[in-house]
Amino acid sequence: MTQPNRIAQLLESVSCISVGVLGDFCLDAYWELDQGMSELSLETGKPTVAVTHQRYSPGGAGNVAHNLIALGVKRVPVFGVAGTDPFGRELQKQLSELGTANGLTLQETAWQTPVYAKPYRGTEEQNRIDFGRFNELSRESERTLIRQLNTELKNLDGLVINQQLPKSIYTPGLVEALHTFARQWPGKVFLVDARHRIRDFQAMICKLNAVEAAHVFGKEIRDNESATDEELRQFAEQIFARTGRPVFITRSRRGILFFDGAAIVHVPAEEVPKPTDPVGAGDTVVAALTAALASGIGLRDSARLASLAASVSIRKLKQTGTATPDEILALSSSAAPIL
């Protein structure tokens, strides 16, 4: 069987399932700045900065949902929180236009919609401006999220648990509810991608990058490609010992490593010519892994599909990229075969 046909089979399986996304839903804002003469503010006498173009897209957990939809997953309900601010309205509009189900819980107080605002001068990104770093989830919002999950899980094949922000939605009550759900539904895929709090989660498949995996064990490495195979093997085995579920570690250009409790497996990445933009590539991997595993695809094939999807995503500049079935199939025609 040729490689494109094999990938087409995997993608067809993904199109028949439902995958939910729980997490930190953010808005990515891209602001193109005027590079001409700056006007002076009449009030302060200081130079002003003018935005010539602006565009917005879902980030964080929103980008995971976007990637699932781009992959062709049949239904993608979302579970998260937005503020009652203009950015919150824009985020909800974006998710609705993508075709997600449910909608976000609105919290009026102590919650700013998380935003990553990225000003650009030409092709160079300036200092990012962040909103939502100091949020506090209310008890009412916590109860709403747990109730929504309890109602929806029976209809889902998989659930992504995304933790993007230090001040996140993951209260002790919500984390404990997730542990209960994961044990209640052992046949469903619960995949957690937690940037800061992977230790908090049990009985779930873990996806980390190499830097995050090293940090869990008190070690610092320069980048995702710096960790040795032996170090990553130890990290994966120790995480598996705590969760009892497969562990996936991404390594940028060195591909994906996973441990299933018996063996370490390396899945190579595709060679991608520069320039590339890695923003959101981890979300693409998470979406593809969860969708593939939830549709019954094996660990190796799931990792291979995720690697191909990420290779598509990083070719898309100045955006949080996604990968469609057609794009993955086009890349797979020149890719190494799945073994």
C-alpha positions in Angstrom: 0.0 0.0 0.0 1.4 3.4 -0.9 2.1 6.0 1.8 -0.6 8.5 0.7 -3.2 5.7 0.8 -2.2 4.7 4.2 -2.4 8.3 5.5 -5.8 8.6 3.8 -7.0 5.6 5.7 -5.9 7.1 9.0 -7.5 10.5 8.2 -10.8 8.7 7.2 -10.9 7.1 10.7 -10.4 10.5 12.3 -13.4 12.0 10.5 -15.8 9.7 12.3 -15.2 10.7 15.9 -16.0 13.4 18.5 -13.3 15.0 20.6 -13.8 17.6 23.2 -11.3 20.3 24.3 -11.1 21.5 27.9 -8.6 24.2 28.7 -7.2 27.7 28.6 -9.0 29.3 25.6 -7.0 32.3 24.4 -7.1 34.8 21.6 -4.1 35.4 19.4 -4.0 39.0 18.1 -1.8 40.0 15.3 -1.3 43.8 14.9 0.6 45.1 11.9 2.3 48.4 12.9 2.8 51.4 10.7 6.5 51.8 9.8 6.2 55.4 8.6 6.5 58.6 10.4 5.0 58.5 13.9 2.5 61.2 15.1 3.1 62.8 18.5 0.3 62.6 21.1 -1.2 66.0 21.8 -1.8 65.0 25.4 1.7 63.5 26.2 4.0 64.7 23.5 5.2 61.1 23.1 5.3 59.2 19.7 2.2 57.1 19.0 2.1 53.6 17.5 -0.5 53.0 14.7 -1.9 49.7 13.8 -2.5 49.3 10.0 -4.1 45.8 10.1 -5.4 43.5 12.8 -6.5 39.9 12.8 -7.5 37.4 15.4 -7.5 33.7 15.8 -8.2 31.2 18.6 -5.1 30.3 20.6 -4.2 28.0 23.5 -7.0 25.4 23.8 -8.8 27.3 21.0 -6.0 26.4 18.6 -6.3 22.7 19.6 -10.0 22.9 18.7 -9.1 24.7 15.5 -6.7 21.9 14.6 -9.2 19.2 15.4 -11.7 20.8 13.1 -9.1 21.3 10.4 -8.3 17.6 10.6 -11.9 16.8 9.9 -13.0 15.5 13.3 -16.8 15.2 13.2 -17.7 17.1 16.4 -15.6 19.3 18.7 -17.3 20.6 21.8 -15.3 23.1 23.9 -15.2 23.6 27.7 -13.5 26.7 29.0 -14.0 30.2 30.3 -14.1 33.7 28.7 -14.5 37.1 30.1 -17.3 39.5 29.4 -14.9 41.8 27.6 -14.5 42.7 23.8 -11.8 40.0 23.5 -14.2 37.4 25.0 -16.8 38.3 22.4 -14.3 38.0 19.6 -13.1 34.6 20.9 -16.6 33.2 21.1 -17.3 34.5 17.6 -14.2 32.9 16.3 -15.0 29.5 17.9 -18.6 29.6 16.7 -17.4 30.4 13.1 -15.1 27.4 13.3 -18.0 25.1 14.1 -17.2 24.1 17.7 -20.1 22.9 19.9 -21.2 24.0 23.3 -19.5 27.4 23.8 -17.5 28.9 26.6 -18.6 29.7 30.1 -18.7 33.5 30.8 -17.3 34.8 34.0 -18.0 38.5 34.8 -15.6 39.1 37.6 -11.9 38.3 38.2 -11.5 37.0 34.6 -10.0 38.7 31.6 -10.1 36.8 28.4 -6.5 35.6 27.8 -5.0 37.3 24.8 -1.5 37.1 23.2 -1.2 40.3 21.4 1.7 40.2 18.9 2.7 43.6 17.3 4.7 43.3 14.1 7.0 45.7 12.3 7.3 44.2 8.9 8.2 40.6 9.6 9.7 41.2 13.0 7.5 40.5 16.1 7.8 43.1 18.8 7.3 42.7 22.5 4.1 40.6 23.1 1.3 42.1 25.2 -0.6 39.5 27.4 -4.0 39.7 29.0 -5.4 37.3 31.5 -2.4 36.4 33.6 -4.1 37.1 36.9 -7.4 35.3 36.5 -9.2 33.5 39.3 -11.8 30.8 38.4 -15.0 31.2 40.4 -16.7 28.4 42.2 -19.7 28.8 39.9 -17.5 28.5 36.8 -15.9 25.4 38.3 -19.2 23.8 38.9 -20.4 24.7 35.4 -17.4 23.1 33.8 -17.7 19.9 35.8 -21.4 19.6 35.0 -20.8 20.2 31.3 -18.1 17.5 31.2 -20.3 15.0 33.2 -23.1 15.5 30.6 -21.0 15.4 27.5 -18.4 12.7 28.1 -20.7 9.9 27.2 -20.9 11.4 23.7 -17.1 11.8 23.2 -14.4 9.5 22.0 -11.6 11.6 23.4 -10.9 14.7 25.5 -7.9 17.0 25.3 -6.9 18.6 28.6 -5.0 21.8 27.8 -3.2 23.8 30.5 -1.6 26.9 28.9 -1.5 29.5 31.6 0.0 29.6 35.2 -3.3 31.1 36.5 -5.5 28.4 34.8 -8.9 26.9 35.1 -7.5 23.8 36.9 -8.7 24.2 40.5 -8.2 21.2 42.8 -11.9 20.4 42.4 -11.8 20.4 38.6 -8.6 18.2 38.6 -10.1 15.7 41.0 -13.3 15.6 38.8 -11.1 14.8 35.8 -9.4 11.9 37.6 -12.8 10.5 38.4 -14.0 10.8 34.8 -10.8 9.2 33.5 -11.3 6.2 35.7 -15.0 6.1 35.0 -14.4 6.0 31.2 -11.2 3.9 30.8 -12.0 3.2 27.1 -12.0 6.9 26.2 -8.8 8.8 25.4 -7.9 11.5 27.9 -4.8 13.3 26.7 -3.2 16.0 28.8 -0.9 18.8 27.6 0.0 20.8 30.7 2.7 23.4 30.3 3.3 23.9 34.0 1.3 21.3 35.9 1.7 17.8 34.4 2.4 16.4 37.8 -1.2 17.2 38.9 -2.8 14.8 36.4 -3.2 11.0 36.8 -4.6 8.1 34.7 -4.2 10.1 31.4 -2.0 10.0 28.4 0.7 12.8 28.7 2.1 14.9 25.9 5.1 17.1 26.7 8.0 18.6 24.8 11.5 17.7 25.8 12.1 21.0 27.7 8.9 20.5 29.8 9.8 16.8 30.4 13.2 17.8 31.8 11.7 20.5 33.9 9.4 18.0 35.6 12.5 16.3 37.0 14.3 19.5 38.0 16.6 19.6 35.0 17.1 22.5 32.5 17.9 21.9 28.8 18.6 24.5 26.2 15.9 23.4 23.7 13.8 20.4 22.6 16.6 18.9 20.6 19.2 19.0 23.4 18.0 16.1 25.6 19.7 12.8 25.0 17.8 9.6 24.2 18.7 8.2 27.5 17.4 11.3 29.4 14.1 11.2 27.6 13.8 7.5 28.2 14.1 8.0 31.9 11.7 10.9 31.9 9.1 8.9 29.9 9.4 5.8 32.1 9.0 7.8 35.3 6.0 9.7 34.0 4.4 6.4 32.9 5.1 4.9 36.3 2.9 7.6 37.8 0.1 7.7 35.2 0.0 4.1 33.8 -0.7 5.6 30.4 1.5 6.2 27.3 3.8 9.2 27.3 4.6 11.2 24.2 7.6 13.7 24.1 8.1 16.0 21.2 11.6 17.0 20.1 11.1 19.6 17.4 13.2 18.6 14.3 14.1 15.3 16.0 10.5 14.1 15.9 8.4 12.4 18.6 9.4 9.8 21.2 6.8 7.7 23.0 6.8 5.1 25.7 4.0 2.5 26.0 5.1 0.8 29.2 7.3 -1.7 27.3 9.5 0.0 24.8 10.7 3.5 23.7 9.8 4.3 20.1 11.2 7.2 18.0 9.2 8.6 15.2 11.2 11.0 13.0 10.1 14.4 11.8 10.0 15.6 8.2 12.7 17.9 6.9 11.1 21.3 6.5 12.8 24.1 4.6 13.1 27.5 6.3 11.5 29.9 7.1 9.3 28.1 9.6 7.0 29.3 12.4 6.7 26.8 15.3 3.9 28.8 17.1 1.1 26.4 17.8 2.9 23.3 16.5 2.5 21.6 19.8 -1.3 22.2 19.6 -1.3 20.5 16.2 0.5 17.5 17.6 -2.0 17.3 20.5 -5.0 17.5 18.2 -3.7 14.9 15.8 -2.6 12.5 18.5 -5.9 12.7 20.4 -8.0 12.3 17.3 -5.9 9.4 16.0 -5.8 7.5 19.3 -9.5 8.2 19.9 -10.3 6.6 16.5 -8.5 3.4 17.4 -5.2 4.1 15.6 -2.1 2.6 17.2 0.5 4.6 19.0 3.1 4.5 16.3 0.8 5.5 13.5 -0.8 8.2 15.7 2.6 9.7 16.4 3.5 9.5 12.7 0.3 11.3 11.7 0.9 13.9 14.4 4.5 14.5 13.1 3.2 15.0 9.6 0.5 17.4 10.8 3.1 19.5 12.7 5.4 19.6 9.6 2.5 21.1 7.7 1.7 23.6 10.5 5.2 25.1 10.9 5.3 26.1 7.3 2.5 28.7 7.9 4.2 31.9 8.9 2.9 34.6 11.4 0.0 32.4 12.5 -0.9 29.6 14.8 -1.0 27.0 12.0 -3.3 24.0 11.4 -3.1 21.0 9.1 -5.9 19.8 6.8 -6.2 16.3 5.4 -5.3 17.5 1.9 -2.2 19.2 3.2 -1.1 16.2 5.1 -1.7 13.9 2.1 0.3 16.2 -0.1 3.2 16.1 2.3 2.9 12.3 2.9 3.6 11.7 -0.8 7.3 12.5 -0.2 7.4 11.2 3.4 9.1 8.1 4.8 6.6 5.2 5.0 4.8 4.3 8.2 6.2 1.0 9.5 
